[in-house]
């Protein structure tokens, strides 16, 4: 079974409510992927609280890299949470 480096999806966000110049500056923000404990489906969480993360059986915090196997890779891609082949690199 192969292992893969998984990098969570990102979204480009800029500053709002500041000077107009800041509207053109964007930062890549990682999106956290969690497995819902009741449905077993993956979900996106944009701003997770540290105290709720232990409630999820699987957590992939945005902006970090993880080592996953083929089964987890297939489940994340099929989960419909914005994960594609581009999020994985073979180890």
ABEGO torsion letter per residue (X at the ends): XBBBBBBBBBBBBBBBGBBAAAAABBBBBBBBBBBBAAAGBBBBBABBBAAAAAABABBBBBGBBBBBBAAAAAAAAAAGAGBBAAABBBX
